[in-house]
Amino acid sequence: MTSGILCCGNLVRDIAVSPVSETLWDRTTWVDSIEEGFGGNGANTSYAIAKLGVPARLIGMIGADDAGNRVLSTLQSVGVDTAFVQRSELPTPTTVVLVKPDGARALLHRLGASREAFAEPIQWTADLTRGCRWFHLGNVFALPQLRPRAGEIVAQARNAGLCVSLDTGWDTQGEWMNVLGPCLQNTDLLFVNEDEARELTGFRDARDSVQTFRALGVTTVVVKLGAAGCLICTGGDADAVPAFRVPIVDTTGAGDCFAGGFLAALQHGLSFLEAARFANAVGALSVQKLGGTPGLLNFEETLQWIAAQ
């Protein structure tokens, strides 16, 4: 049986609006689509992992409301274990995603239940970790209560016998390495995009950023380059893995799906370089539909899609 992945991160109700070329105050703008779905770094990544045939368990918090019920139902529909997702009297976190015609987006986010998620320490019980090989932390910056304890939680995951992966996310508070730095010495696999890498290290060149992360203790670094693919370093020089050329509808959640695709590929026995190419494919499938996950295929279908390109 394929080893599972324990994901930690936020769960969000997404409302995607497309296309939005500009915002006109005190005016009405007609659009083609207003779609409700789900998002959040933890939810997107765990969904992608489960969709690709790898057991996924999610820990986080969501509102005890109808929106929360819908998000959990969608995750459960692909097999995500949500038994460790707590419910809050605060509303389900919600993001309104304004999508430009070229796929770029602006996000308006209400924290809601994310404000009190992980107020209590994670209990590393046998039930929580059973069947899992990896612990994946998706965007610690999005969870206020988790930020000051991120390094401690990553160390606990390692002590529980799990490999550790992190997907950085964007820090709206600007604390960057003060939050992430304590995690890196216990991180086996780091996912970071170009802009995040620049903010974290001060280097504009992604290859320089990679070496900084490696020097701080990260074993493998993957820099997400969007339409250019990704850069992966498992030791020595970094290898560039080109992207697949596809029409872009919406880039929301594509980075989460990339990370989920990479981790799922490893569990299916692919090498790091093969996993990088596979993750590029998952990201390419994601951006072709409105919302992060509607475009995703299962593992075999994704392999067939890659072969057809």
N, C-alpha and C positions, 0 to 999 in steps of 0.2 A: 504494500500500500504506500502511496506517495505521502511523504512527511508533510505535515501541515504548517501553517504560518499564523502566528498570533499577531494581529494588527491592533495598533493603538492609535486613536485619532478622533477627529470630530465627525459628526453626522449632521447633515444639513439638508433642509428642503431648498431646492433650487427652483427659481422661476426665471426662465430664459425668454428674452424678448428679442426678436430678430425680424428684419434688419433695422438697426438704429444708426443712421449716419451722423446725426447730431441731436442734441437735446434742445428743444425750443420751449422756454418757460412761458407760461400763460397761453400755450397753444396745444392743439391736439395733433399728434403724429400718428398716421396710420401705419401699421406694421403687418407683416405676413403671419407671424407666429408668436403666440404667448403660450409657452408650455411649462407645466409643472412637473418636476422630477425630483431627483435627489442628487446630492453632492457631498462635499466634505472629504478631506484627505483620507481619513480612516475608512469611510463608507465606499468611496470610489475604488480605493486600492483593494480592499477586501472583496468587493464585488468582482473586480477584474480577475483576482486570483481564483475565486470560486468558479467563475465562468470558464476559466481555462483548466478546470478539472483538478485543482489542488485544494485540499481542505483549508478553510479559512475561518478563524475565530476572531471576533471583534470585541474590544473593550472600549467603552466610551459612555456618553450620556446624551439623551435626547428627551424632548418634552413628552409629558404624559397627555398628549393631545392627538387629534385625528391626523395631523401632519406627521407626527412621530410614528403613528401606527402604519401609515402608508410607506414611509421610508423603511421601516423594519420589515414589512411584508415584501417589499421589493428585494431587499437583501436576502431574506429567507428563501425567496423563489429560486435563487441560483445555488442555495445550499450554505450560505454564510451562517455560522453559529453565532447567534446574537444573545445567547443566554447571559452573557456578562455585560450587556449594555444596560445601564441604569436609566431609570425614568425620573424626570424632574418636573416640579410644578411650574418652573419657568418654561416659556414657549420653546418649541423646536427652533434651533438656529435656522435662519433663513437668509439666502442670498438671492438678490435680484441681479440677473446677468444681462447686461445690455450688449448685444453682439453686433459689431459692424459688418458691412457686406464682405470685408476681406477676412472675417473670422476673428479679428481682434476683439477684446471685450473689456468692459468696465464692470466692476463688481461692487454692489452695495450690500453690506453684510450686517445682520443683527446677531449678536452673540447668543442671546437667549440662554439655553441650558448649558452652553459651553462655559458660561461664567462660573458654574459650580462643579463642572466635571473634574474628577480627580482631586477633590478637596481632601479626601481621605487617601492614605497610601494604598497602592496596589497590594493585594494579598496574593502572594505567589504560591497558590495552592496547587496540588497535583491535578485537580480538575481544570484549572486554568491553563496549564501548560501541557496537558496530556495530548500526545500525538503530534506535538509541534516541534519543529526543528529550529525555526526562526522566530525572532521577535522583530516586528517592523513598526517603527514610530514615524507616523506621517505628520509632518508640520507641527512640531512642538510649539511654534510661535503662535498658533491659533488657539491655544488652550491656556488661559491666564494662570490657572492653578498649577499647571504642569511645568511652566517655564522655570521656576526657581528650583525644581527638583529633578530636572531632566537628566542630569548626570548621574544622580543617585538611582533613578529608575533603570537607566541603561546598564549600570553596573549590576543591579539586582537581576536583570534579565540574563546577563552573562553568567552570574553566579548560579542561576537556575538551570544552566547548561544549554542555553539557547544562543545561536548565532544572532548577531544584531545588525539590522539595517536601518538607516535613517533617510528620510526624504525631507530636505530642509524647509522648503516653503519660504514665504516672504514675511519679514518681520516689520509689521506696521509700527512697532514701538521703537525700532532702531537700535535694539540692544545687541543683536546679531551674535558675535562670538562670546559675549558674556553669558548667553544662554546656551549656545551650542558647544562652545569650547570644552566644558567638562564632560561632554558625551564622547568626544572623538577618540580618546584612548581605549574605549571599549567598543568601538564601532568596526564591524567587519566590512560593511558595504555602505558607502555614502552616495546618495543621489542628490544632485544639486544642479540648478540651471545656471546659465552664464551670468545673469544679472545677480543672482544670489551669491555666486562664487566671488564676484567682484566686490560685493558689499562685505562679505565675510573675510576676505583676504587682502583686499586693496589692490589686487592685480587685475589688469584688464585682459591679459592673455590667459585663457582657460588652462593652458598647460602649466603656467606658473602657479595657478591656484591649486592644481592637482598636487604638485609637489609640496605645497604648504600643508594641505590636508594629510598627505602621507607622512610628513615630518611630525605631525601632531598625533600620529598613531593609527590613522585609518588604514586598513589593509587594502581595500579596493575602492577606487573612486570612479564614479560615472557622472560625467557632465552632460546634461541634456542641452542640445543645441537647436531645438526646434526643427525648422525645415532643413537644417544641415545635418540632422542625425544626432550622434552622440560621440563622446570621447571617453574611452575606458582605460584605466591604468590599474593593473594588478601587480605592479612591480616593474621597475625599469621605465622604458618609454611608454607614453600613452598612445593608444591605437584609435584612429578615427574610423567610425562605422557610419557610412552614408545613410541618409534617410530614403524612404520611398516617396516618389513624387505623386501626390494625390491632390484633388481639389479640396480646399479648406472651407468648411462651413462654420465651425465653432471650435476654438482651442480649449474651451473650459474643461478641466479635468484630464486633459491629455497627459500631463506629467504624472498624475496619480496612476493612470492606466499603464503608462510606460513602466513605472516602478513595479506595479502588479504583474505585468507581463514578464519583466526581467526575473522576478523572484519565482514565478510559476515555471518559467523555462528551466531555471536551475533545479527545481524539484523534479522536473521531467527528465533530468539527466543531461541537459545541454551544457556545453562549456560556457565560460564567461563571454567569449566573443560571439558564440552562437546566440546566447541569451540577449546580448546587446542588439543583434540584428532582429531577433524575435520581438524584443521590446519596441524597436523602431516600427515594426509592423503593427503592433497593438496600438501605438500612438497614432499611426497613420489611419487606422480604422476608426479610432475615436474621433478624429477631427472632421470626418466626413459626414457626421450627423450632429444635429443640435443636441447639446448635452454631452456629458463625458462618456457615458457607457452604452447608449443605444446602438452604436455602430460595432460593438465588440462581437467577435465570433468565439466558438469554443476552440480548444487546442488544435485538433485535427483540421478544422476549417481554416484556422489561421495559418497553419503550415501549408495548406493547399493554396491559400491566397498568396503567400510568399513565393511559392513555386511558379505561380502564374504571372508574377511581375517581371 
